[in-house]
Amino acid sequence: MTSYLLERALVGSEVHADVLVTVEDGRFTGVDDGLTEPVAGRLPYPPPDLPAWGAATHGRIERVPGLTLPGLANCHSHAFHRALRGRTQQGSGTFWTWREQMYAAAERLDPDSYFELAVATYREMRCAGITAVGEFHYLRHQAGGTPYDEPNAMALALVAAAREAGIRITLLDTAYLRPGFGEAEPHPAQLRFFDADADAWGVRSAQLRGDDSTVVGTALHSVRAVPREQLAPIARLRADAPLHVHLSEQVAENEDCLAAYGVTPTQLLADVGCLGPRTSAVHATHLTDTDVGLLGTSGTYACFCPTTERDLGDGIGPSRQLHEAGSRLTLGSDSHAVIDPYEEMRAVELDERLATQRRGHWTAADLLAAATTDGHASLGFPDAGRIEVGARADLVVLDTATVRTAGTGGGAETAVFAATAEDVVRVLVDGRWHDTRGERPEVGRALAAATDRMWK
């Protein structure tokens, strides 16, 4: 059992000073905030000689300066996209031209090289304060579509990578059954994504198993990649697990869905019973008012990925409108053009300002809830993302004296509107500390080695 005296920490929706937390077996077993006077069995703050041995009831007490947050959740990741950073930002084009470059990356990986890239990518996430990732996984077969001898070899590589990197993973095994609406010939790279139909997907996917640090969930790649009649059978395979789906990221998807089925993608998902509190609609960018109402009243999460959406020129989704309709916001780094959850948080508010020419749509506390409690809940880790007794012992410590954070007050606004991933100095995951300052150079070398080998 170890206790930590946090100089400033986000407890609930507010930042408190002098928060004493006790950790045992990877869980918070005690949380006391505002310790300003000596209390029997405890130490006053700030003890001058910490870290030191404190009262026997608390064991070792270590002082933790700075601003401490609960662990952050990255709710939408395609790990192999990390190899595209800096390589797809040349010239002009659209999402559809970027997709060709993404396919080129997909064709170059096997289980060993994917493990290497994913370990480095997940370590980069952890250094940013991310303690759980939702991996939207569909890169599964060999080139040409032939399954590996172990049909889930690529998925197992991702689970092993997360374990090696020291973060939890929700493996969202993704149904990808066709190239698109009415498309006869798939792109060669897409053959690595496909299962023959919902039954074949289910047989393979059912072999995947979770554990304390791994949740196995389900994803529908999109309504263009899964025929209408197969959406519900796939969603039913794991009826209580997270269900994620790309939704209305592009106007063309909406237009094609209307032409094929006579309804929007949101309405299609509602009609077949795929919306609800376990579902996350990823992107949800181009929505009608009716779409917003369907997502909100069903309690479907809205997972925004602002740094990717702006990188691809997708557009600005109606984040506040969705929230007011009843959807809880979560956040993801998606293509990993940037892995910085603080940038994702503030981008939600700043994008709303650009769209409306008005400030103050989201509070810092709202955005931190999206990145912590709501994010973890959407990934099937409802016991994470908050500093309270019984929760997983995840902590993210921000330096409040950097050139970005100095003088900002050390409150929630410091985390959301001033800090970057570089300001994270320590991360606790399930009770285990990681020194991010010392680790970053090594992570950089690992990322360079993995991507260089991939593009040779």
N, C-alpha and C positions, 0 to 999 in steps of 0.2 A: 504494500500500500504506500502510495506517495501522494503528497499534497503540493499544490502549486498556488502561490499567491500572485494573482494576476493584477498588474497595475491598473489596467482598464480592460473591461471585457463586455461583450454583447451577451446579455442574459435576457431572454425573451425578446422584446422589441426595443430595449434601451441599453445604452452603455453605462455600466456601473464601475465605480472605482473600488479597488481593494477587494477583489473577489477571490475567496479561498475555495479551491476545488480539490477533492480527493479522488484519486483514481486507483482502482483495484481490478485486476483481471480484465483490463480493456474497457471498463465502464466507469462512469462518474458515480461514486458512492456518497459524495457530499458536495453541496454547493452552498456557500455562505457569501453573501455580498455585503459590501459596505462595512468592512471590519476597520473601524477607526479607533476603538477603545479596547483595552485588554479585556479578554473574556476568558473565563476558566477553561483550561484545556486548549487554548488557541494562542496565537501570537498576534500582537498588534502590528499594524502596517505603518511605516515600513521598518521591519527589523533590520538593523544595520549590518548584520553578519550573514545574511542569506546568500547562497544556500547553506543551510545548517540543519541540525537535528532539532525538531520541534517537540511539542508535547507528545507523549506516548500514544495518545488517542489519534493522532494524525500521522505519526511516522515522520518521514523526511519531508521537510517543507522547502520548496525552491521558489525563489522570487522570479517572476517573469515580467520584465519591463515591456512597455509598448502597448499596442492595442490588440487584443485577442478576440478572434471570431470563432464561431463553431466551424467545423469542416464544411467545405463548399462542394457542391455537386455539379458535375459537367454532364448534362442530361442528353447530349447528342454529339456523338463522336463517330467519325470514320477514320480509324487510326492510320490507314494507308495514305490518306490525303495529306498527311504531314510531309510526305516526300514532294509535294507540289509547291510548297511555300517558296516564293521567290522565282519560280519557274513558269507560273501561269499569269504573272502580272505584267506581261509584255504585250504590247500591241493593243488591239481593240477586239471587240466581239461581244458575245452574250453568254448566258448560262450554257447554251447548247454548244458553242464552240469550246468553252471550258470543259464540257463533258468529254469531248474527244481527248483532251489532254489527261483527264482523269482515267479514261479507259487505258491509255498508254501506260500509266502507272500500275494499274491493276494487272496488266499482262506480265509484269516483271517479278512478281512475288511468288514464293513458295512458303511452306510452313516455317522453315528455319529463318528465312530472311524477314518474314512477317513478324516472327517473334522478336527478332533483333530490333526492327523498327518500332514495334509496339512498346517494348520495354523502354526505349529511349523516349518515346512520345508520352507514355504514362508517367515517367519520371519528370518530364517537363511539366506535366499537369500537377503532380504532387508538389513540385517546387513552387507552383503558383498558389497552393493552398487547396487544391482539389483532392478530396479524400475518397470520392466514388465517381465512377464514370459509367455512362450508359453507352455501350458500344453497339451501334446499329450495323449489324454484321451481315453481309451478303457475298463477300468475296470468298467462295468456298471450294470450288473444284479446280482441277488442273486445266491448263490451256486446252481449248477445244471442248471443255465441258465434261471430261472424264472424271468421275469421282476418285479421290485418293483412296488407298486401301483402307484407311480410317476415314470414313465419310465426313467426319467433323474435325479433321486435322487442323484446319485453319482456325476454327472456333476454339479448339483446345489450346492452340498457340497463343491466342489472345487472353484466355483465362490464365495461362501460365505466365504471360507477360505482366498482367496486372499484379499477380502474386509476387513476382520478382521485383516489380517496381514499388510495391508496398501500398497499393490502393485497392479498394474494393471495386468490383465490376458487376454491372448488370448486362449480361450478354443478351442482346435483343436479336434473337435469331430471325432473320428477315426472309419473308416469303417474296420471291421474285420469280414469276412464272412466265412472263412474256415480255417482249421488247417494248411494247407500247400499244396504244389503241390502234388496232387494225394494221399494225406493221407486220409484214410477212417475213422479212429477213432480219435477224438480230445482228447487231455489231459483233464481230468475233470475240471481243472482250466480254460481252454479256453472257456468253456461253458458260463462263466461270461462275455466273450468279444463279443460273436457273435450276430449279427443281421441275420435274415434269408436270406436276399438278399438286393440288392441296394434299392428297393422300401421300404422295412421295415425300413432300416436304415434311408432313407429320411423322412418317416413319423415321426419317433421319433425325429430325429435331427432337423427337421424344427420347432419344438416346442421351441427350445432354442433361447433366445433373448439377445442381447448385450445392453450396455449402455456406458456412457462416459468412464468408467474404464474397460469395458469388451468388447472384440471383439470375436465373434463366427466365427471360421474358420472351415476348413475341413481338415482331414488327411486320407490318404490311408495307412493302417498299412504297407503294403509291397505288392509287386506283387505276393508273395506267399500266402498272406492272402486275396486277392481280385482277383477273376477271371478276365481275360482280358476283357470280354464283359461288365463287370460292373464297370470298372475303370472310363470311361468317364461319364456315368450317375451320378456317385457320385460327380465327380469333377464339374459338371454343377450346382449342387444344389445352391451353393453360388458363382456365377461366378466372383464376384469382391472381394471376401474375400480371405485371405491367404489359400494356399493349401500346406500341408507338406506331405512328404512320406519318410519312411525308404528306403534307396537305397544302394544296394551292400555292406552291412556291412560285409557279410561273403562270402567267395569263394563258399561255398555250394549253396548259393542262386543263384549265377550266373550260376553255373553248372546245377541246377535244372530248372532254367528258360530257358536255352538253350535247355535242353532236352524236356521241355514241349511246347515251342513256337518257338524254332529255332533262338531266338534273345536274347540279353542281357536285363536285367531289364531296363536300360536306353533307349535302342532302343524301347522296348515295350511301355514305357511311352510316348516317342516321337511319336510313330505310332498312339496312341489313343488320342493325343492332350493334354497330361497332363503336359508338360513342358512349362515354360514361366515365365514372371517377377513376377507373384504372387506365384510361386511354390518354395518351399525349399526342396532340396534333402539332407536328413539327413544322415550323415556319408560319403557317396560317397567315399568309401575306395578303392574298388577293381574295377577300371575302365579301359577300353581300351582307346586308343587315340581317337577312334571314339566317345565313350561315353563322353569324356571330351569335344570334339567339339560340340556335341549335347547340353550338359548342358550350355556351354559357349555362343554359338550363340543364344540360346533361351532366355538368360538372367535369367536362373534359379539360385536361390541362392544355395550356398553350405554351409550347416550347419555342422561344425565340432564339435565334443565333445571329445577333446583329452584325458581328464582324464579318461573318461569311456572307450574310445577305447583302451587305454593302459592297463586299469584294466582288461578288458575282453580279451586282446590279439588279438584284431581285426586286427591290422595292421596300417600302416601310409598311409593316403590318399594323393593324389597329389594336395595339397592346392594351391601352386604357379602356377602349370600348369592350374588349373581350373580358377584362377584369370586372368591369361594372356589370356585365351580363352574367357573371358567375364562374368564369374560367380562372384558375390559378395559374400565374405566370411561372415558368421555369426557364432555364438558360442553358445553352450549349455552345461549344466552339466549332462543331460541325467539321468544316474542311481544314481547320487549324491554320488558316492564314494568320491567325493570332491565337495564342493560348494565354489569355489574360482575363479571368472572370470579373475583375474590377472594371475593365473596359467594356465587357458585355453588359454589366449592370448599368453603367452610366450611359451607354449607347441607347438603351431603351428609352430613357428620359430625353436624351438629346435628340434622338430621331423624332420623338413626338413634338419637340420644340420646332424642329425644321418643318414638319408636316403641318403644324397648326399656327406657327409664329407666336406661340405663347409658352411661358415657362411654368414649371411646377406641376407636372402631371403625376409624377411618382416621387414619394419620399424615399430617403435613403433606407429607412426601416422596411418599407415595402420591397425594395429591390434586394435587400439582404435576405428577406424571407424567401424570395424567389430562388436565391442562390444557395440557401441552406435548408430550412425545414421543408419547404414545398418541393424543392428539387430532389432531396433524398427520398421523400415520400413517393414521388412519381417513379422512382427507380426501384421501389420495393424495399427500401431501407427506412421505414418509418421511425426507427429508434435512433436515427442519426440527424445531425444538422442543428442541434440545440445543446446548450450547456445546462443540463438538469440531471437530477439523480435518476439513474437507470439508463440514461442514454449512452451511446457509444462515446468513448473518450477520444474525440477528435478536436483539435485546437489548431488555429492558424494565427501566428504571431506576426504582426506588422510593426516595422520600425517607424516610429512617429517622429524621427529626427532626420529624415532624409531630405534632399532638396525638394522633393515632391510633397512630403507630408509635414514638414516642419511648420509650425505656426498655424496649423489647420484646426486645432482644438482637440484632436484625439477622439472625436465622436464618430457616430455612424457615417456622417458626411465625409470624414477623412477616408474611410474605406472605399466609399462609392465614388466620390468626386475628386479625390486627390491621388490615391494610391495606385500603384501598378503591381504586377506580379513580381517585379524586382524588389519591392519593399518587403516581401515575405522573408523572414529570417529563420523561422522554425515552424515545423508542422508536426502535430501529434496525430497518428492514425491508429485507432483501436489501442490506445495506450502506449504506442511506440513513437519516440521522438525521431525526427529527421532534421539535420542541420542543412537548410537549403542554401545558405550562403557558401558553405564549403563544397557543396555538391554541384552547383551550377556549371563550373568549368568542365567537370567530368561528363555531365549530361550533354553539354555542347559537343564535346568530342565524340560521344556515342551517337548523337544525331548525325553529325557529319559523316561518320564512318558508315552508318546504315544507309544513308541516302546516296553517298558516293558509290557504294558497291551496287546499289540498286540501279543507278543510271549509267553504269559502265557499258 
